[in-house]
């Protein structure tokens, strides 16, 4: 009986191994090779040379910093806004159904489509935000041409697209919290803020954790948005790790190093996800809060 | 108040695109003042372009449909097996599948590039469903397994008593009950495939085979120094419309699919 169940699962599991595990193993091998224009695009073993190069590559570390900054800012914003959106969509208001659908629309759009749209919205001086700013006498904001600002513009666009997804995950969590908990709290004279902190947030923790981990993994692999919105510029200030790996393969035709950068960014991702999961576990087991 | 803010936040950027797409270029850069003037020229340009813009939408629909079919063919049996295999095995496997679901697909593009090159699968729309099915499987398995587990076991036991084999039970008893869950999962898979970018970018180079996402990036990169934003905006409007319609028609299935996935996944 059991072997038949395994037989049913085998095709999908093998497929997953082929699509997810095999590439990572292949990269591990490729990262010990030089395969670039210099070698005639043929792989040639070089030992740990690529990894040393990665370690000393200022551009890799700068992109790591940029990717972490982007990930922390966008995931943080998305959690706060997503929770607010979920709380709003949870309330029994008029037009709740249509509002849920409308707020989810940004999430459904292809990233390249919405990134191109935002490029126009951020345009200096013709985009709507800058037209408004000019009319108010604030002058133009160089959203896409100032290294200090452009990364925030990319966070803004990412937040616009993915907050609805976070909100829906959290909304699912809110729906599992029994309403009488809130009624009991209200009877005891708890304010809205108190019941949010004492009831909603603790019970929502598993959902927050799922949302944070999932969004972190996606944000640290950001690619589509950056490529279309800024192309990594200005002056490389928004270049993400995934974009750097992509450029190494497609523009510099340096496949060995591209694989090394891929594995390097995967390592960054694993470390950050582990830290986030650990932080949640610690935060959860801290007693003081529950009284 | 809060509802209005949410509406403006969600719809504002899209309405701005719609507005832009209907305005002549001179009006956008402020060279044309006064009288409101409107134009459909940006849309005409796109629809008569080479290749015509609708071809991208068609290509995306083809890739989305074949990938969804392949994903389901693999995911349904796997989800059933996972829901019946017993606690320890299913726990470990589910965790791995969930990790795969979160994995950023862009990190696979280099390997996919080599697959496409070595097996001569580049510029083949149908072959694109091979990696796409792999990318969508984790989500599909997680969603469907949760729904399989919700079906009462007694139902299957009764079917066994009737002398139905595994295949018959799946086909005649379980799948009909799974229809809503399968519909939700299909929609989410379809949306993912419609939107996928990095793999499509590496597999497709012929302009008449591009799907929407890489076509859009190519349009975006085509002219850096001029500001053809009317054409850009028309492209974003046309590119968004099919999915917005899909969302509006199937809003209940999509939202329940996402929330179910969160509760049980």
Interface residues (C-beta under 8 A of the other chain):
Chain A: X2 X4 X5 X6 X7 X8 X9 X11 X12 X13 X15 X16 X18 X19 X20 X22 X23 X26 X27 X30 X85 X88 X93 X95 X97 X99 X100 X101 X102 X103 X104 X105 X106 X108 X109 X110 X111 X112 X113 X114 X115 X116 X117 X118 X119 X120 X121 X123 X126 X128 X160 X164 X165 X168 X169 X171 X172 X173 X175 X176 X207 X210 X213 X214 X217 X218 X220 X221 X223 X224 X227 X228 X231 X242 X245 X246 X249 X250 X255 X258 X259 X262 X265 X266 X269 X273
Chain B: X2 X3 X6 X7 X9 X10 X11 X13 X14 X16 X17 X20 X28 X29 X30 X74 X75 X77 X78 X80 X81 X82 X84 X85 X86 X93 X96 X97 X100 X101 X102 X103 X104 X105 X106 X107 X108 X109 X110 X111 X112 X113 X114 X131 X133 X134 X135 X137 X138 X141 X166 X191 X194 X195 X197 X198 X202 X212 X213 X214 X216 X217 X219 X220 X221 X227 X229 X232 X233 X235 X236 X239 X240 X243 X244 X246 X247 X248 X251 X254 X255 X258 X259 X260 X262 X263 X265
